């Protein structure tokens, strides 16, 4: 024997019918926590804070790159002079 029933239920009514717990309060608490954490993260992303955080590292990186390139250029120049001098001998 087969019985077929169609029920028009809302999600809340279906949860109650099957004996599942109401999770709305937990969802609201979690969403409030997520919202507060996102707001804190966004305040850290203000342009002034980002520039203060990134600019010193960017300048140091640029200085290191310049030193590296300069050392390679001056090193290559010395190498070229040495080979020119050995050819002249």
VOGU-3710 file (C-alpha; in Angstrom, 3 decimals, decimal comma):
1> xxxxxxxxxx> 0,000/0,000/0,000  1,326/3,414/-0,945  0,237/6,689/0,520  1,086/9,944/-1,181  0,631/13,248/0,630  1,327/16,767/-0,578  1,950/19,293/2,177  2,417/22,979/1,663  4,733/23,981/4,521  7,063/26,820/5,248
11> xxxxxxxxxx> 10,603/25,902/6,340  9,719/26,767/9,968  6,656/24,523/9,853  8,672/21,668/8,315  11,329/21,967/11,031  8,666/21,811/13,711  6,955/18,850/12,027  10,181/16,826/11,873  11,308/17,899/15,355  14,397/19,811/14,225
21> xxxxxxxxxx> 15,730/22,621/16,418  15,115/26,280/15,650  18,473/27,683/14,568  17,418/31,285/13,928  18,836/32,664/17,204  22,187/30,978/16,547  22,240/32,248/12,953  21,477/35,794/14,093  24,235/35,663/16,730  26,736/34,328/14,197
31> xxxxxxxxxx> 25,790/36,957/11,629  26,202/39,703/14,223  29,674/38,346/15,100  30,677/38,125/11,435  29,433/41,664/10,850  31,431/43,055/13,782  34,601/41,272/12,617  34,155/42,567/9,074  33,727/46,116/10,361  36,945/45,802/12,385
41> xxxxxxxxxx> 38,777/44,498/9,325  37,442/47,336/7,181  38,674/49,969/9,627  42,138/48,450/9,260  41,770/48,840/5,498  41,460/52,618/5,578  43,759/54,303/3,054  45,865/56,027/5,719  46,465/52,794/7,615  47,255/50,913/4,416
51> xxxxxxxxxx> 49,793/53,511/3,283  51,496/53,502/6,669  51,651/49,732/6,588  52,792/49,303/2,966  54,901/52,364/2,261  57,907/51,609/4,468  58,145/48,069/3,091  57,774/49,370/-0,464  60,531/51,918/-0,028  62,855/49,360/1,550
61> xxxxxxxxxx> 62,175/46,952/-1,283  62,915/49,656/-3,837  66,172/50,555/-2,085  67,227/46,912/-2,004  66,455/46,561/-5,707  68,499/49,668/-6,515  71,451/48,348/-4,488  71,216/44,990/-6,256  71,104/46,556/-9,717  73,910/48,988/-8,878
71> xxxxxxxxxx> 76,106/46,185/-7,544  75,534/44,176/-10,725  76,262/47,174/-12,953  79,450/48,105/-11,121  80,471/44,451/-10,925  79,889/43,995/-14,655  81,903/47,141/-15,388  84,847/45,843/-13,373  84,643/42,503/-15,174  84,660/44,248/-18,571
81> xxxxxxxxx> 87,691/46,362/-17,593  89,567/43,243/-16,456  88,968/41,441/-19,758  89,933/44,557/-21,759  93,192/44,876/-19,816  94,062/41,198/-20,319  93,476/41,548/-24,089  95,805/44,582/-24,212  98,662/42,563/-22,632
//
